[in-house]
Amino acid sequence: MILPAQALPCPPRPPARSRGAALVVGLLILLVITIIGLSSMRSTLLEERMAGNLRDRARAFEAAEAALRAAEASLLNSSPRPVASAGGPVWPADGPDPDTTNATPWWFEPSVDGSWWSSNATPASLSASAPAVPAYVIEELQFVPDGGALNIGQGTQPGRWFYRITARATGADAATEVLLQTTYAVRF
């Protein structure tokens, strides 16, 4: 059996000279995607550090707040009234000031650093674990008698004692420092 003659396929044409345009476009797209990826990574790392610092500061703030409450509780549970003395536990007003020649409050003095707080302040015994034990300083401000009666010759005059409580705490990083103050009034 004789088969009809089949047309042989033409040999393929040699490709036109390639200029690499697709390769250049592909590399440019890869470069843009890489830049976008690096930028988003940098942004994510920055946000992660910010969140960590915020968490550290919140932790220090909570510890300082707890130290304030511990100082208030110690004043409230004191009987008789604690007498102010240099070196504490209750200081006279502005008693902790290491440099009385300037107008800077004592808690902003450069010499009042972590070592000053650990040697001069009262540590707050808290159940929460903190990197450094928060501490507080109590200063006696003044006695304010109740208004109205003078109560001359009647013994002690009723009124309230006012105290300034300054608390300091640090976070996991010692550079994260929180100072809080409150004025607290107590009747003895």
SETOR-518865 format. One record per atom (N, C-alpha, C): x, y, z. Coordinates in Angstrom, 1 decimal. Layout:
BEGIN
X, Y, Z
...
END
This chain:
BEGIN
0.8, -1.1, 0.0
0.0, 0.0, 0.0
0.9, 1.2, 0.0
0.5, 2.0, -0.9
1.3, 3.2, -1.1
0.5, 4.4, -0.4
1.3, 5.0, 0.4
0.7, 6.2, 1.1
0.9, 7.4, 0.3
-0.1, 8.3, 0.4
0.1, 9.5, -0.3
1.3, 10.3, 0.3
1.9, 11.0, -0.5
3.1, 11.8, 0.0
2.6, 12.9, 1.0
3.3, 12.9, 2.0
3.0, 13.9, 3.0
4.0, 15.0, 2.9
3.5, 16.1, 3.3
4.4, 17.3, 3.2
5.2, 17.3, 4.5
6.4, 17.5, 4.2
7.3, 17.5, 5.4
7.2, 18.9, 6.0
7.2, 18.9, 7.4
7.1, 20.2, 8.0
8.4, 21.1, 7.7
8.1, 22.3, 7.7
9.2, 23.3, 7.4
10.1, 23.3, 8.6
11.4, 23.4, 8.5
12.2, 23.6, 9.7
11.9, 24.9, 10.4
12.0, 24.9, 11.7
11.6, 26.1, 12.4
12.6, 27.2, 12.0
12.0, 28.4, 12.1
12.8, 29.6, 11.8
13.7, 29.9, 12.9
14.9, 30.3, 12.6
15.7, 30.7, 13.7
15.1, 31.9, 14.5
15.2, 31.9, 15.8
14.6, 33.0, 16.5
15.2, 34.3, 16.2
14.4, 35.4, 16.2
15.0, 36.7, 16.0
15.9, 37.0, 17.1
16.8, 37.9, 16.8
17.8, 38.2, 17.8
17.1, 38.8, 19.1
17.3, 38.1, 20.2
16.7, 38.5, 21.5
17.5, 39.6, 22.1
16.7, 40.6, 22.6
17.4, 41.8, 23.2
17.3, 41.8, 24.7
16.7, 40.9, 25.4
16.7, 40.8, 26.9
15.7, 41.8, 27.6
14.7, 42.2, 26.8
13.8, 43.2, 27.5
13.0, 42.5, 28.6
12.6, 41.3, 28.4
11.8, 40.6, 29.4
12.6, 40.4, 30.6
13.9, 40.1, 30.5
14.8, 39.9, 31.6
15.0, 41.2, 32.4
15.2, 42.3, 31.7
15.3, 43.6, 32.4
14.0, 43.9, 33.1
12.9, 43.8, 32.5
11.6, 44.1, 33.2
11.4, 43.2, 34.4
11.7, 41.9, 34.3
11.6, 41.0, 35.4
12.5, 41.4, 36.5
13.8, 41.8, 36.2
14.7, 42.2, 37.3
14.2, 43.5, 38.0
13.7, 44.4, 37.2
13.1, 45.6, 37.8
12.0, 45.3, 38.7
11.1, 44.4, 38.3
10.0, 44.0, 39.2
10.5, 43.4, 40.5
11.5, 42.5, 40.4
12.1, 41.9, 41.5
12.7, 42.9, 42.5
13.4, 43.9, 41.9
14.0, 45.0, 42.7
12.9, 45.8, 43.5
11.8, 46.1, 42.8
10.7, 46.9, 43.5
10.1, 46.0, 44.6
9.9, 44.8, 44.4
9.3, 43.9, 45.4
10.3, 43.7, 46.6
11.6, 43.7, 46.3
12.6, 43.6, 47.4
12.6, 44.8, 48.2
12.5, 46.0, 47.6
12.5, 47.3, 48.3
11.3, 47.4, 49.2
10.1, 47.0, 48.6
8.9, 47.0, 49.4
9.0, 46.0, 50.6
9.5, 44.9, 50.4
9.7, 43.9, 51.5
10.6, 44.4, 52.5
11.8, 45.0, 52.2
12.7, 45.5, 53.2
12.1, 46.7, 54.0
11.3, 47.5, 53.3
10.7, 48.6, 53.9
9.6, 48.1, 54.9
8.9, 47.1, 54.6
7.9, 46.6, 55.5
8.5, 45.9, 56.7
9.6, 45.2, 56.4
10.4, 44.6, 57.5
10.9, 45.6, 58.5
11.5, 46.7, 58.0
12.0, 47.7, 58.9
10.9, 48.4, 59.7
9.7, 48.6, 59.0
8.6, 49.2, 59.7
8.1, 48.2, 60.8
8.0, 46.9, 60.5
7.6, 45.9, 61.5
8.5, 45.9, 62.7
9.8, 45.9, 62.4
10.8, 45.8, 63.5
10.7, 47.1, 64.4
10.5, 48.2, 63.8
10.3, 49.5, 64.6
9.1, 49.4, 65.4
8.0, 48.9, 64.9
6.7, 48.8, 65.6
6.9, 47.8, 66.8
7.6, 46.7, 66.5
7.9, 45.8, 67.6
8.7, 46.4, 68.7
9.7, 47.1, 68.4
10.5, 47.8, 69.5
9.6, 48.8, 70.2
8.8, 49.5, 69.5
7.9, 50.5, 70.2
7.0, 49.8, 71.1
6.4, 48.7, 70.7
5.5, 48.0, 71.6
6.2, 47.4, 72.8
7.5, 47.0, 72.6
8.2, 46.5, 73.8
8.6, 47.6, 74.7
8.9, 48.8, 74.2
9.2, 49.9, 75.1
8.0, 50.4, 75.8
6.8, 50.4, 75.1
5.6, 50.7, 75.8
5.2, 49.8, 76.9
5.4, 48.5, 76.6
5.1, 47.4, 77.6
6.1, 47.6, 78.8
7.3, 47.9, 78.6
8.3, 48.1, 79.7
7.9, 49.4, 80.5
7.5, 50.4, 79.8
7.1, 51.6, 80.6
5.8, 51.4, 81.4
4.9, 50.7, 80.8
3.7, 50.3, 81.5
4.0, 49.5, 82.8
4.9, 48.6, 82.6
5.3, 47.8, 83.8
5.9, 48.6, 84.9
6.8, 49.5, 84.5
7.4, 50.4, 85.5
6.4, 51.3, 86.1
5.4, 51.8, 85.3
4.4, 52.7, 85.9
3.5, 51.9, 86.9
3.2, 50.7, 86.6
2.4, 49.9, 87.5
3.2, 49.6, 88.8
4.5, 49.4, 88.7
5.3, 49.2, 89.9
5.4, 50.5, 90.7
5.5, 51.6, 90.1
5.6, 52.9, 90.8
4.2, 53.2, 91.5
3.2, 52.9, 90.8
1.8, 53.1, 91.4
1.6, 52.2, 92.6
2.1, 51.0, 92.5
2.0, 50.0, 93.7
2.9, 50.5, 94.8
4.0, 51.1, 94.5
4.9, 51.7, 95.6
4.2, 52.9, 96.3
3.5, 53.7, 95.5
2.7, 54.8, 96.1
1.6, 54.2, 97.0
0.9, 53.2, 96.6
-0.1, 52.6, 97.5
0.5, 52.0, 98.7
1.7, 51.4, 98.6
2.4, 50.8, 99.8
2.7, 51.9, 100.8
3.2, 53.1, 100.3
3.6, 54.2, 101.1
2.3, 54.8, 101.8
1.2, 54.9, 101.1
0.0, 55.4, 101.7
-0.5, 54.4, 102.8
-0.4, 53.1, 102.5
-0.8, 52.1, 103.5
0.1, 52.2, 104.7
1.4, 52.4, 104.6
2.3, 52.5, 105.7
1.9, 53.8, 106.6
1.6, 54.9, 105.9
1.1, 56.1, 106.7
-0.2, 55.8, 107.4
-1.1, 55.2, 106.7
-2.4, 55.0, 107.2
-2.4, 54.0, 108.4
-1.5, 53.1, 108.4
-1.4, 52.1, 109.5
-0.4, 52.5, 110.6
0.2, 53.7, 110.5
1.1, 54.2, 111.5
0.4, 54.7, 112.7
0.8, 54.2, 113.8
0.3, 54.7, 115.1
1.4, 54.6, 116.1
1.8, 55.6, 116.7
1.5, 57.0, 116.6
2.0, 57.6, 115.3
1.8, 58.9, 115.1
2.2, 59.6, 113.9
3.7, 59.5, 113.8
4.2, 59.2, 112.6
5.7, 59.1, 112.4
6.3, 60.5, 112.4
7.4, 60.6, 113.1
8.1, 61.9, 113.2
9.1, 62.1, 112.0
9.0, 63.2, 111.4
9.9, 63.5, 110.3
11.4, 63.6, 110.8
12.3, 62.9, 110.0
13.7, 63.1, 110.4
14.5, 62.9, 109.1
15.7, 63.5, 109.1
16.6, 63.3, 107.9
17.0, 61.8, 107.8
16.9, 61.3, 106.6
17.2, 59.9, 106.4
16.0, 59.0, 106.5
14.8, 59.6, 106.8
13.6, 58.8, 106.7
13.3, 57.9, 107.9
12.3, 57.1, 107.9
11.4, 56.8, 106.7
10.5, 57.9, 106.3
10.2, 58.9, 107.2
9.5, 60.1, 106.8
10.4, 61.3, 106.9
10.6, 61.9, 105.8
11.6, 63.1, 105.7
10.8, 64.4, 106.0
11.5, 65.4, 106.4
10.9, 66.7, 106.4
10.7, 67.2, 105.0
9.9, 68.2, 104.8
9.7, 68.7, 103.4
11.0, 69.1, 102.8
11.2, 68.7, 101.6
12.5, 68.9, 100.8
13.7, 68.4, 101.5
13.5, 67.5, 102.5
14.7, 66.9, 103.2
15.6, 66.1, 102.4
15.1, 65.4, 101.4
16.0, 64.6, 100.6
16.9, 65.4, 99.6
16.7, 66.7, 99.5
17.4, 67.5, 98.5
18.9, 67.5, 98.8
19.7, 67.0, 97.8
21.1, 67.0, 98.1
21.8, 68.3, 97.8
21.1, 69.2, 97.1
21.6, 70.5, 96.7
20.6, 71.6, 96.9
20.6, 72.2, 98.1
19.5, 73.2, 98.4
19.9, 74.6, 97.9
21.0, 74.7, 97.2
21.4, 76.0, 96.6
20.7, 76.3, 95.3
20.1, 75.4, 94.7
19.4, 75.6, 93.4
17.9, 75.5, 93.6
17.2, 75.8, 92.5
15.7, 75.7, 92.6
15.2, 74.4, 92.0
16.0, 73.5, 91.7
15.6, 72.2, 91.1
15.0, 71.3, 92.2
13.8, 70.8, 92.0
13.3, 69.8, 93.0
14.3, 68.7, 93.1
14.3, 68.1, 94.3
15.3, 67.1, 94.7
15.2, 65.9, 93.8
13.9, 65.5, 93.3
13.8, 64.3, 92.5
14.3, 64.5, 91.1
14.6, 65.7, 90.7
15.2, 66.0, 89.4
16.7, 66.3, 89.4
17.3, 66.2, 90.6
18.7, 66.5, 90.7
19.5, 65.4, 90.0
20.6, 65.7, 89.3
21.4, 64.7, 88.7
21.9, 63.6, 89.6
22.2, 64.0, 90.9
22.8, 63.1, 91.8
21.8, 62.1, 92.4
20.5, 62.4, 92.2
19.5, 61.5, 92.6
19.2, 60.4, 91.5
20.0, 59.4, 91.6
19.9, 58.3, 90.6
19.5, 57.0, 91.2
19.7, 55.9, 90.5
19.3, 54.6, 91.1
20.0, 54.3, 92.3
21.3, 54.6, 92.5
22.0, 54.2, 93.7
21.5, 55.1, 94.9
21.1, 56.4, 94.6
20.6, 57.2, 95.7
19.3, 56.6, 96.2
18.4, 56.2, 95.2
17.1, 55.6, 95.6
17.3, 54.3, 96.4
18.3, 53.5, 96.0
18.4, 52.2, 96.7
19.0, 52.4, 98.1
19.7, 53.5, 98.3
20.3, 53.7, 99.7
19.5, 54.7, 100.6
18.6, 55.5, 100.0
17.9, 56.5, 100.8
16.4, 56.3, 100.9
15.8, 55.6, 99.9
14.4, 55.4, 99.8
13.9, 54.1, 100.5
12.7, 54.0, 100.8
12.1, 52.8, 101.4
11.7, 51.9, 100.3
12.2, 50.7, 100.3
11.7, 49.7, 99.2
10.3, 49.3, 99.5
9.5, 49.2, 98.4
8.1, 48.7, 98.5
8.2, 47.2, 98.4
7.7, 46.5, 99.4
7.7, 45.1, 99.3
6.4, 44.7, 98.6
6.6, 44.3, 97.3
5.5, 43.9, 96.5
5.6, 42.5, 96.1
4.4, 41.9, 95.8
4.4, 40.5, 95.4
4.8, 40.3, 94.0
4.5, 41.3, 93.2
4.9, 41.2, 91.7
6.4, 41.3, 91.5
6.8, 40.5, 90.6
8.2, 40.5, 90.3
8.6, 41.7, 89.4
9.6, 42.4, 89.8
10.0, 43.6, 89.0
11.5, 43.5, 88.9
12.1, 44.0, 87.8
13.6, 43.9, 87.6
14.3, 44.6, 88.8
13.8, 45.8, 89.2
14.3, 46.5, 90.4
13.2, 46.7, 91.3
13.5, 46.7, 92.6
12.4, 46.9, 93.6
12.0, 48.3, 93.6
10.7, 48.6, 93.4
10.3, 50.0, 93.4
10.5, 50.6, 94.9
10.7, 51.9, 95.0
10.9, 52.5, 96.3
10.2, 53.8, 96.4
10.0, 54.3, 97.6
9.3, 55.5, 97.8
10.0, 56.4, 98.9
9.7, 57.7, 98.8
10.1, 58.6, 99.8
8.9, 59.4, 100.3
8.7, 59.5, 101.6
7.6, 60.2, 102.2
8.2, 61.5, 102.8
7.6, 62.6, 102.5
8.0, 63.9, 103.0
6.8, 64.5, 103.8
7.0, 64.9, 105.0
6.0, 65.6, 105.8
5.9, 67.0, 105.3
4.7, 67.4, 104.8
4.6, 68.8, 104.3
4.1, 69.7, 105.4
2.9, 69.5, 106.0
2.4, 70.4, 107.0
1.2, 69.8, 107.7
0.8, 70.4, 108.8
-0.4, 70.0, 109.6
-1.4, 71.1, 109.3
-2.6, 70.7, 108.9
-3.7, 71.7, 108.6
-4.8, 71.4, 109.6
-5.0, 72.3, 110.6
-6.1, 72.1, 111.6
-7.5, 72.2, 111.0
-8.4, 71.5, 111.6
-9.8, 71.6, 111.1
-10.3, 73.0, 111.4
-11.1, 73.5, 110.5
-11.5, 74.9, 110.6
-12.6, 75.1, 111.7
-12.7, 76.3, 112.1
-13.8, 76.6, 113.1
-13.3, 76.8, 114.5
-13.1, 75.8, 115.2
-12.8, 75.9, 116.7
-11.3, 75.9, 116.9
-10.9, 76.7, 117.9
-9.5, 76.8, 118.2
-9.1, 75.7, 119.2
-10.1, 75.3, 120.0
-9.8, 74.3, 121.0
-8.7, 74.6, 121.9
-8.6, 75.8, 122.4
-7.5, 76.3, 123.3
-7.6, 75.5, 124.6
-6.5, 74.9, 125.0
-6.5, 74.2, 126.3
-7.2, 72.9, 126.3
-7.5, 72.4, 125.1
-8.3, 71.1, 125.1
-7.4, 70.0, 124.6
-6.1, 70.0, 124.7
-5.3, 68.9, 124.2
-4.9, 69.2, 122.8
-4.8, 68.1, 122.1
-4.3, 68.2, 120.7
-5.5, 68.7, 119.8
-5.1, 69.5, 118.9
-6.1, 70.1, 118.0
-6.4, 69.1, 116.8
-7.6, 68.9, 116.5
-7.9, 68.0, 115.4
-7.5, 68.6, 114.0
-7.1, 67.8, 113.1
-6.7, 68.2, 111.8
-6.1, 67.1, 111.0
-5.5, 67.4, 109.9
-4.9, 66.4, 109.0
-3.4, 66.7, 108.8
-2.6, 65.7, 108.7
-1.2, 65.9, 108.3
-1.1, 65.6, 106.8
-0.4, 66.4, 106.1
-0.2, 66.2, 104.7
1.2, 65.8, 104.4
1.3, 64.8, 103.5
2.6, 64.2, 103.1
2.7, 64.2, 101.6
3.9, 64.3, 101.1
4.2, 64.2, 99.7
4.9, 62.8, 99.5
4.4, 62.0, 98.7
5.0, 60.7, 98.5
5.5, 60.6, 97.0
6.8, 60.3, 96.9
7.4, 60.2, 95.6
7.9, 58.7, 95.4
7.4, 58.1, 94.4
7.7, 56.7, 94.1
8.5, 56.6, 92.8
9.5, 55.7, 92.8
10.3, 55.4, 91.6
10.3, 53.9, 91.3
10.2, 53.6, 90.0
10.3, 52.2, 89.6
10.9, 52.2, 88.2
11.6, 51.1, 87.9
12.2, 50.9, 86.6
11.5, 49.7, 85.9
11.7, 49.6, 84.6
11.2, 48.5, 83.8
12.3, 47.5, 83.7
12.1, 46.6, 82.7
13.2, 45.6, 82.4
14.5, 46.2, 82.1
14.4, 47.4, 81.4
15.6, 48.1, 81.0
15.7, 49.2, 82.1
16.9, 49.3, 82.7
17.1, 50.3, 83.8
16.9, 51.7, 83.3
17.0, 52.0, 82.0
16.8, 53.3, 81.5
15.3, 53.7, 81.5
14.4, 52.7, 81.6
13.0, 53.0, 81.7
12.7, 53.3, 83.1
12.5, 54.6, 83.4
12.3, 55.0, 84.8
11.0, 55.8, 84.9
10.2, 55.5, 85.9
9.0, 56.2, 86.1
9.0, 56.8, 87.6
8.7, 58.1, 87.7
8.6, 58.8, 88.9
7.1, 59.2, 89.1
6.5, 58.9, 90.2
5.1, 59.4, 90.5
5.1, 60.0, 91.8
4.2, 61.0, 91.9
4.1, 61.7, 93.2
2.6, 61.9, 93.5
2.3, 61.9, 94.8
1.0, 62.1, 95.3
1.1, 62.9, 96.6
0.0, 63.6, 96.9
-0.1, 64.3, 98.2
-1.2, 63.5, 98.9
-0.8, 63.1, 100.2
-1.7, 62.2, 100.9
-2.0, 62.9, 102.3
-3.2, 62.9, 102.7
-3.6, 63.5, 104.0
-4.1, 62.4, 104.9
-3.6, 62.5, 106.2
-3.9, 61.4, 107.2
-4.3, 62.1, 108.5
-5.3, 61.6, 109.2
-5.6, 62.0, 110.5
-5.0, 61.0, 111.5
-4.3, 61.5, 112.5
-3.8, 60.6, 113.5
-4.5, 60.8, 114.8
END
